[in-house]
Amino acid sequence: MSFQSVRDLDVEGHRVFLRADLNVPLKDGRITDATRVRETLPTLECLLDGGASVVLASHLGRPEGKGFEAAYSVAPVAAWLCEQGFDCRLASYVNGPAVEAEAASLQPGQVLLLENLRFEKGETKNNAEFAASLARLADTYVNDAFGSAHRAHASVSGMVADFPKGRVAAGFLMEKELKALGKVIHNPDKPLVVIFGGAKVSDKIELIQNFLGKADAILIGGAMSYTFLKAQGFEIGKSLCEEDKLAMALDLLKQAEAKGTRLLLPLDHVAAAEFKEDTDCAITVDQNIPVDRMALDIGPETVAVYAAEIRAANTLLWNGPMGVFEMAPFASGTLTMAEELADAADRGAFVLVGGGDSVAAVNKAGVTARMGHVSTGGGASLEFLSGLELPGVTALQR
């Protein structure tokens, strides 16, 4: 991947448009979790320390796109930045002559936070006129919002062409994400083992296909595994299954065999009569699930086999839980995978965790800090790992 880093820019005396991910949770006008803002502070501080002024921009929530909505104002973010010691002011709106004047008045070291980009429909519609109005606010563009890089929005991709190529760069968070994800896809230290879970095969088709022939082994867990098992003729009881994806599951198994990737499925399950935390549950004797039960986690034999694969790997990717880890009786498979991956990282393997549920699982297991990289990208991570083009990344590489 060829893109310029923010560390390569000369920003002294320049005004920089910094697209960040400031989509934080709010309650009573206050930020309840500032993680996303903190993630972009190294980039913001680098620009300010380098002598730039910064026009900071992000979306927040899902406003209707019909103008200002108080519930979705980024004012709490501006207040938070001021509390951290930044010289930050909130713009009067997203774009327009008044905002252009506010940007023009910035001095080096100052930050102008635009109002929620999605107050204007031109953002999500990638309207050229709206993109041009944003570009007029600065002479340099930096994108640090990897979590939005899969969106062909005005601030993510549309406005970038309005800047000279040498004045376009990736922020530190964007750079960190791209390097970590790229390492797994393009130059992993073998063996490469990937662990995929979650509810639906249909959500992971491109992801699985992109690793066939690349990964030495793919370990499947979660509800998606029951579609694979039923396709092979196993009894899955009341477990979740995508009946219309059985042929696709068989085809993926055939592709894996043809491309030399071992695709492993659960050998046993933790099965219960009901989807309840206090329900009666038992370990199945094999891959079949009793007709009156549903599988909600991988069983101990599967855990042992998957753990052995993890211990033999030098590069590991995890996307999706092994079961309903939010409920204690069905958490063991997922949490054990988290512990095994942390142990692998401790011994020097590169471990990448991506996907909201997987991130939640490593947090629950208390092993987040031990992983090689925990992606905050959500849908962007999934699409990148699936081999799909991300408009925000393509724009940086032009």
Buried (B, 14 or more C-beta within 10 A) or exposed (E): EEBBBBEEBEBEEBBBBBBBBBBBEBEEEEBEEBEBBEBBBBBBEBBBEBEBBBBBBBBBBEBEBEEBBEEBBBBBBBBBBBEEEBBBBBBBBBBEEEBBEBBEEBEBBBBBBBBBBBBBBBBBBBBBEBBBBBBBBBBBBBBBBBBBBBBBBBBBBBBBBBBEEEBBBBBBBBBBBBEBBEBBBEEBEEBBBBBBBBBBBEBBBBBBBBBBEBBBBBBBBBBBBBBBBBBEEBBBBBBBBBEEBBEBBBBBBEBBEEBEBEBBBBBBBBBBBEEEEEBEBEEBEEBBBBEEBBBBBBBBBBBEBBBEBBEEBBBBBBBBBBBBBBBEBBBBBBBBBBBBBBBBBEEEBBBBBBBBBBBBBBEBBEBBEBBBBBBBBBBBBBBBBBEEEBBBBBBBEE
